[in-house]
Amino acid sequence: MPRSERSPLLLAGLLAAAGVTHFAQPRPYDEIVPRALPGNPRTWTYASGAVELSLAAGVALPRTRKAAALATAAFFVGVFPANVKMAYDWRDRPAPKKAAAIGRLPIQLPLVMWARSVAKNGEGKAWASA
């Protein structure tokens, strides 16, 4: 399978894995929900996990890939404040944890660009002999 056809499936897999972890281990996500958001952090954790699972399904299916990939790019931008909060909150943690939290920040841009690339290049692509 050519790289351009694997890319949407890899993105869908990343989204699905992240979505599942929001339900399997919600506590770390609860801790990075910005306090400015109304309501219970767990609600936001579950909602974002459900969104990631929905985006994964949309990116995996050729008919919905373009719209889902564009929505994925917007989602990655939308969750950036949680990553900033995590980096700030973890500033006094041991060096490896602090580095991981800070390291998440620049990763958002390549994720946004990846999702946009899938939207641009993946429209109408069928799975290998599906």
N, C-alpha and C positions, 0 to 999 in steps of 0.2 A: 504494500500500500504506500503510495507516495506520501512524502512528508506533509504536503498541504491537506491531504485527506485525514491524516492522523491528528493534526493539530486540533481540530474541533473536538475530537474524541478525548484527547488528553485534557483539554480545558474542561470538558464535561466531567471527566473523572476527578479532576481537582475540585471542582465545585461540589460534586456529589460527596466526596470524602469530607470536605469541610462542613457541608450541611449535616452529614451524619454525626460528626463530632459535636455539633451544637446540641444534639439530643443525648448522645451517649455520655458526654462530659461537659455539661453546661456551665459549671462553676467558673472556669477561667474566662469564659465569654461574659458571664454576668459581671465580673470584676472590671471589665474594660468598657462596659456600656457607659457613655457619657452621662453624668448626673443631670445635665440639662434636659435630657429626654424625660417626658412624663411617664408615670407608671412604674411598674416593677421591672427591674433589669432582666429577670428570667423571661418575661413576656417578649422582650426585645431579642433575647438570645434565641428563643424558639422561632420567633417570626423571621429572623435573619437566616436561621437554618432552613426553614421552609422555603424561603426565597432562593437560597442557594440550590436546594434540591430541584426546585421548579426551573431555575435557570439551567441547571445541568441537563434536565430533560429537553428543554427547548434548544440548547446548543447541540445536543446529540442528534436531533431530528432535522434532516435537511430542509423540510418545509418551513420550520420555525427558526432555523439557525441564525439568519441575519438579524431578526428582531431580538432574539434572545441574547445574541452576542453583544449587540448594542446596549441592551439592558444590563448585561454583565459588566460592561465597561462603566456604565453609570453606577452600578452597585459598588464596584471597586472604589470609585471616587467617594461614594456615600459612606463607606465604612472607614475611610481614612481617619476621620476624627477619633474613632475608637483606637486606632493604632497610635495616634499621637498621645492620647490619654495613657495608653499602656506604657509608652516610652517615658512619659513624665512620671507616672506612678512607680515605675521600676528603676528610677534613677539612683536609688540607694541600695539596690539589690546586688548580690554578688556579680562580678564582672561578666561571666558567661550569660546570665539572665539579662543583664542590662544590655549587653551587646546584641542579644537576640531581639529584644524589644526595639532597640534603635535600628537594627538591621531590617526590620519589617518595613520601615518607612520608605526607603528608596525602592523597595520591591513593588510597591503599588503602581508606579509608572509603567514598568514592563508588563504588568498584568493588564493594565488598561490598554496598552498598545497591542498586546496579544489578542484581547477580546475584539478590538477594532479590526485587527487583521483577519480574524475568523469571520467577522461580519462582512468584510470586503471580499475575501477570497473563498468563503465557504458557502455562499448562497447557491442553493440548488444542487449542491454536490451530493450524490447518492453514496451510500456505503459501498464498499467494493463489491460488486456483483449482487447487491441486495435486490 
